[in-house]
Amino acid sequence: MPTTVFDTPKVARPSHLSELRTNVAPAKARRLPSSRLQPQRAAQLRAVADDDASSGSKEDKDDDEIKIPYAGVDTDWREFRARLVRQSAGDAAHSPAPVRSGEEADDAAPSSASSSATWAHVLKEPEKGCLLLAHPLMFTHQQTYFSQAFILITRHDEGGSQGVILNRPTAYKIGQIRGGDALCPDFAECPLYLGGDVGRGITQVMHSHGRLKDVEEIIPGLYLGGVDAATRAVRKEQLDPLSFKWFTSYAGWGPGQLHREIENGVWFCAAADASIMMRHVDHVNTTSLWHDILQIMDGDYRALSDEMQKCEQRRTPDPKVEFLGEEPPEEIQGSGESP
């Protein structure tokens, strides 16, 4: 089959991997207030702001108060940090909704594919719950399943890092996997995503339902696990089957490996609202999540996304990913049986 030729984006390929870093300077690190800052302390901070601005008008004082985000015992520190980043960039008009506790975030979490991120910003260092966006000039010939990949980091510690690719749907659905028939039939049409190239046979489920049993919180409003509890809830028509995302295998990095790859420009590292991570993608628009985050990050990231979209309009769609040429996973963990 002939190869389709398309223009490359206006992004210079460096002569050495270490020069792949983006031209955008990471957000300047700052010491954040404690997420357990008590209301009394917040009131003291506002009082100091009033004293410092005592020579100004009442409107000036009100403006000063608005610039101090409130942080309580149940504050989601990621959204608090996003507010600080927005305000330091002078973009208060587009600041995210008020910070929420974990349970409130769970109640407000989306269950459909129509949701979009409310905020996103660059990170200098990876952390659990962060996002990796592959540099568009990487993985063009080898490990192509990472090409313009959009990865959620589910574990990051001294022992290494793990994550799942959020935008690589396979040719399979849950009903086609051995063990899938033990789950609620409503899961049968749920797409199965390729999470990475490590851990063949391991299947994970991600969702926004924090009240299910046996789940692990990745970030407020986003969880892994709880297959049996999810099956029971869907059977009772309490939850939408498409509010779950299923992954086979995962991506893995050894100790310090992910840090080095980020420093060398292989990945853009970002934090974002949990809502976008539950969106489903089809085989034609696998890069949509990658573009959405870059557009929200703005600046040179938005410009890079714009150039890549011009190229993609002239590119032949890639075939469906089929587990690196292997068979689908043999089974799904969890019996799916009612107690």
N, C-alpha and C positions, 0 to 999 in steps of 0.2 A: 504494500500500500504506500503511495507516495507521501512524503513528509510535507506538512504544511509549513511554509516559511512565513514568519511574522517579524515585525520590527521589535527590537529590544527596547526597554525603557531607557530613559536618559539618566541612567545611574551608572557611573563609572565603575568598572571592575578593577579593584585594587590589584597591585602586583604581588601582594602578600596577604595572607589571611588576617593578620593582625591589623591591617588597614581597612578592614570591612566595617569599622565602627561608623555609626551614623553621625552625621554632622550636627545633630541636635544634642545639645548639652543636657545631661540628666538633671532632673530637678535637684536644686541644692538641698542637701540634707539639713535637717533642722531638728532640734530637740522638741518632741511633741509633748504637750501636757498629758498627764496620766489619764487613762481612760476611766479611772475611778475618782476623778476630781469631784469633790462634794459640792452641792449647791451653795453652801456657805462660802467656799473658796471662790467659786465663780462670781458670787456677789461681790466679794472683796476686789476681784479683778476689775469688775465693772465700776466699782467705786473709785479705784485708782485712775481709771480712764476718765471718769468725770472730773476728778481733781486736776488732772493734767490739762484738761480742756476747759477749765473754769473761766478763762478769759474769752472763750468763744461763745457762739450763739447756742440756743437750745437744739437747733437742727444739727450743729456740729457734734454735740454730745450724743445725740441719737445715732448719728452715723458711726461714731466710735464704738458704741455698744453693739451695733450690728456686726462689726468686724470681729467680735470675739465669739467664736462658736461655743455653744454650751456643751459641756461634757459631764454626763452623769454616770451613775454606777453601771447602768445597762447600755452605755453608749457603744455602738459598733465603731471600733477605732478605725476601720478601713474607710468608712464614710466620713468620719471626722477628719482623717488625713486628706481625703479628697476635697473636702471643704477648704482646708488650709491651702492646698495646691491651687484651687480655683481662685481663692481670694488673693494669693500672692501673684497670680497671673492677671489680676484685675478683671476677672470674668465672673463677678458675683451675680450678674444677671442670669447666668446659666448654672448656678450652683445647684447641687443635688438636693433632693428632698431632705427634711430634717432627719438626723441620725436616729436609728431605731434599735431596739433591743433585739436579741436573737429570736424570741417568739414572734414579735411584731414583724420581723423580716420574713419569717416562715409563712405567716398569714398572708403577706403581701406578695409572696413569690409567684411568678407567672407559671402557668401550666400549658401555654400555647406557644406556637412558633411565631407569633406576631409581635412578641416583645422585643425591645431593643435596649441597649445599654443606656443608662442615664448619665454615666460618667466614666471616664477612663483617663489615666495619666501614666507617664513613663516611670519605671522603677530602676534604680541603679543596681540593686541586688535582688536575687530571687528569694521567694518566701513561699510557704505553703499557701495555696489559694491564688497565687499569681498566674499570669498568662504569659506564654511564650508565643511570639509571632516570628516565623522563619523569615530570614532575609530573602528577598525574591531571587537573588542570584545564587543562592545555595540550593543543594539537592536537586539540581536540574538533570543530572545524569545517573547518580547513585542515590539510594535511599529516597526515591522520588515520592514515597508516601509522606515524607516530611516537607515536600515542596509547598510553600505558602501555608504551612500547617499552623493551626490555632490550637495550642496545647494548654490544658489546665494542669498545674502542678498540684498533685494530691499529697505528696510527702516530700519534705526537704529538711534534712538534718545532717549531722556529721557523717552518717553512713552513706549518704548519697541522695538522689532525688528520683521521684517517680511521677508520672503524669499520664494523661490520656489525650489523644488527638480528638478534638471536638468536631472536626469538619471532614472526616473520612468515612462516609457511609459505604458499607459493603454491598454486595449483590444479594445478601441474605436477609431474612427476617427471622424473628424469634421463633415462629412456628416451624421453621425449617431445621431447627437445631435439636439434636437428641436431648431429651429432657425438657424441651420447650412445651411439649404436650402435657407435662405435669403442672405447668403454670396455668393461670386462668386463660381460657381461650381468647379473651380480649387482648392479650399480649401478642397474639400470633402475628398481627400485622405491624408490630413495632419494628422499625429498622434496627439493624445491628451495625455498630460502628467499629472500625479498626482503631483500637486504642494505641497501638504501637507495634514494635517488633520484638518484644520481650514477653515471656510468660504465655506461651501457646497453651490453649485450653482453659485459661483463666477468663472468666466472664464477670463483669462488674455492672452494677446498675447505679445511675446517678439520678437524683431527684431533688425536689424542694420541700419534701414532707418530713420535717424534723420530729414529728410526734410518733413516727413509726418506731418499732422496736429494732434494736441491733443495728443502728445506723451510726456512721462516723461523720461528724461535722467537718467539712473542709473550710468553709467560711460561713458566716451567718446567712441562712437561706439556701444553702447548697450542701447535700449530703450524699454519702455512698453507702450501699448495703441495704439490709432489711428486705431481702427478696421474699421470704415467707410472709412477713407482715404486709408487704405491698400486694401480694397475691390475694390475701384475705380481704384487704380493703377494696381492691378492684372488684372482687367477686360480689361484694356487698354493694357495689355501685357507688362507693364513696369517693373514688379517685378516678381520674381520666388516665387510661393506659398510656396515652401519648405525653403525659407529664413525667414519664420516665425515659431515660436514655441508656441504652445497653451497649456495652463495649466488650470486645474480645481482645485480649492481650493489653499491653501497656508500654509506654516509653520509659527507659531507665538510664540513669547516669551514675557513675561511680563517685566516690568522695572527691569533691573539688572540680569534677569534670564540667558540670553545668556552669559554674562560675567562669571557668576558662573559656567556654564556648561563647558566653555572653560578652566577655571582655574582647574576644576576637571577632565580634560582630555577627556570629552565626544566628543569634536570636535577638529580637527586641523584647525587652521585659516590661510588663505593664501590670497595673492593677485596674480592675473594672468592676462595675456593678454585677451582681450575680445573675441578673435577669437574662443577659445575653447568652450565658453559657448553656441554658436549657433549650435554646432554639434548635430546631431540626433543619438540616440542609439536604438538598437532593444532589444527584450526581452531576447535574449541569452547573449548579451554583455552589460548588464546594468552597470557593474562596470568599463567599459573601461575609462570613464572620470575620475573616482576616481583614477585609476592607473596612467593615463597620468600626472596628477598634481603631485602626489607623486614622480614619476620618474624624473620630471623636478626639483623638490625641492631637489633631490639628497640626499646623506648621508644616515642617518638612515631611512629617509622616503622612499628612493628607496629600501633599504634592506627590509623594511616592505612590500612594494608592491610586491617584488620578492617572499617573503615567502607566501603571500596571493594568488598569482597567481598559485603557486604549489598546494595549497589546492583546488582552484577553478577548476583546471583541472580534479579533481577527484570527483567534486560535481555535483549532479543532478540539472539541470537548474530549477529555481523557476518558478511556473506558472505565467501567466499574472496577473498583478495587476488590480483589478476591483473595484476601489473606495471603498475599505474597506468593500466589501460585499454589497454595496448599488447600486442604479441605477445611470446612468450617469447624469450630470447636465441637468436641464430642458431647459435652453436656453443660448444663447450667447449674451452678451451686445453689442449693435450696430445694427442698422437696416440693414446695407449693401445696402441701397438704394442710388442711384445716386442723386445728387442735382438737 
